[in-house]
Structure formats: structure tokens, C-alpha cells
Amino acid sequence: MIEDRDFFVLEPAADSVLNDIFDEPKPLYVEIGSGKGEFISRYPKSHLNWNFIGLEMSEKRIRNCLKKLSVEQNPNVRLVRKFVDVGIKDLFRSQSVSGVFIQHPDPWPKRKHHRRRLIQQDFLDALAEILIPEATVQVSTDHSDYAAWIVEEFLNNPH
Ligand SMILES: C[S@@+](CC[C@H](N)C(=O)[O-])C[C@H]1O[C@@H](n2cnc3c(N)ncnc32)[C@H](O)[C@@H]1O
């Protein structure tokens, strides 16, 4: 497992971008908040012609993900322990990411905590900088209030 951790978990230098970490260049997809790794351990297996980077802030969750990953079955996956916010624009080169997946982002249901929600204007502006034209952003949530908020934020964003 230590060897696998060395393979999967990147510790990028502060001023470097994550684009060049795969030996084989392929369209790059990013998952934000990989949680226990359900998505990042499965979906990339059927998309071996794409590369995937999971950004997850919690070390415990990174360890959960590692339990589901194997070098043989997930050669196109890497993880980075990182709190994602507008700073995502500094992790990737401009117009270099083909798509972003965000599965069940924390809904922060209390009104006073809404400002903590990931999906809001400054974050969408940052995403727009790193995404290629025609990129896809897939967001899933079962929280109806956050779902409506997300739609509103996307509709209100000029990008
Ligand atoms: C509600 S869980 C969802 C996990 C997984 N995507 C799923 O669908 O089961 C949210 C996950 O995102 C991570 N997370 C929340 N905010 C984050 C942020 N700003 N940057 C990186 N990870 C974050 C949390 O640590 C947690 O693992």
C-alpha cells in the first residue's frame, strides 16, 4: 500500500501545475471532493483514454480512496490532498482541463454558511480559466436547495 500511495498521491511543489504528471498526455478530467473514492476508483476504468486527478482535502478520505485503487486497474488516476477554492486556477494551466466532476458537494444548509459553498461566482470564474472550450462540468447533489443554488450560479455566470 505504501508503494501504491507513492504512485497515486501527488505532492506538487507550490508553484507547479498538475498537468504534466502523467507520462502519457491524454484529456485531463478532475474530480473535486473524491470522498471515499466511489467515483474515482470506478469511472476512470471505463475511460482509460482520459487521465483523472482527484482533489480531496481530507487525509482520511485520501486513505479511503487508496483502499479502492490499484496500479493495475487505475493507471490513469492520481490524487492530491488539497482544499479546493478559487486557487484551483493555479493548479492547472489555462484551458487545459476537459471536464470536472463534483459529486455531492457539501451543501452547507444553514444560511449563515452558504458563503462556504464551493459553487459560487468566483469559483466558477476560476474554473472557466482552466477549462477548455466545450468542457463539461458535472455536478450531482441530492440536496434540493443546493441544486437550485447551483443552477442559479451557473446561469448567472458570464462564462
Ligand atoms: C459530501 S462528501 C462527498 C464525497 C463523494 N464525492 C461522494 O459523492 O460520495 C464531500 C467530500 O468533499 C471533500 N471536500 C469538501 N469540500 C472540499 C474542498 N473545498 N476541497 C476539497 N475537498 C473537499 C470532503 O472532504 C468530502 O470527502
The ligand as a MOL file (V3000), in Angstrom:
LIG
                    3D

  0  0  0     0  0            999 V3000
M  V30 BEGIN CTAB
M  V30 COUNTS 27 29 0 0 0
M  V30 BEGIN ATOM
M  V30 1 C -20.2760 15.0920 0.9740 0
M  V30 2 S -18.7120 14.3630 0.6280 0 CHG=1
M  V30 3 C -18.9950 13.6350 -0.9920 0
M  V30 4 C -17.9470 12.6310 -1.3330 0
M  V30 5 C -18.0910 11.9480 -2.7130 0
M  V30 6 N -17.9030 12.8940 -3.7840 0
M  V30 7 C -19.4150 11.2410 -2.8380 0
M  V30 8 O -20.2060 11.5900 -3.7080 0
M  V30 9 O -19.6590 10.3200 -2.0430 0 CHG=-1
M  V30 10 C -17.7220 15.7640 0.2230 0
M  V30 11 C -16.2640 15.4230 0.0610 0
M  V30 12 O -15.5960 16.5310 -0.4750 0
M  V30 13 C -14.4960 16.8660 0.3240 0
M  V30 14 N -14.4220 18.3260 0.2440 0
M  V30 15 C -15.3520 19.2000 0.6800 0
M  V30 16 N -15.0030 20.4530 0.3790 0
M  V30 17 C -13.8240 20.3670 -0.2830 0
M  V30 18 C -12.9470 21.3170 -0.8570 0
M  V30 19 N -13.2320 22.6170 -0.8230 0
M  V30 20 N -11.8130 20.8750 -1.4400 0
M  V30 21 C -11.5220 19.5440 -1.4800 0
M  V30 22 N -12.3030 18.6010 -0.9630 0
M  V30 23 C -13.4410 19.0000 -0.3770 0
M  V30 24 C -14.7950 16.3340 1.7070 0
M  V30 25 O -13.6350 16.0440 2.4400 0
M  V30 26 C -15.5680 15.0800 1.3600 0
M  V30 27 O -14.7180 13.9820 1.1510 0
M  V30 END ATOM
M  V30 BEGIN BOND
M  V30 1 1 1 2
M  V30 2 1 2 3
M  V30 3 1 2 10
M  V30 4 1 3 4
M  V30 5 1 4 5
M  V30 6 1 5 6
M  V30 7 1 5 7
M  V30 8 2 7 8
M  V30 9 1 7 9
M  V30 10 1 10 11
M  V30 11 1 11 12
M  V30 12 1 11 26
M  V30 13 1 12 13
M  V30 14 1 13 14
M  V30 15 1 13 24
M  V30 16 1 14 15
M  V30 17 1 14 23
M  V30 18 2 15 16
M  V30 19 1 16 17
M  V30 20 1 17 18
M  V30 21 2 17 23
M  V30 22 1 18 19
M  V30 23 2 18 20
M  V30 24 1 20 21
M  V30 25 2 21 22
M  V30 26 1 22 23
M  V30 27 1 24 25
M  V30 28 1 24 26
M  V30 29 1 26 27
M  V30 END BOND
M  V30 END CTAB
M  END
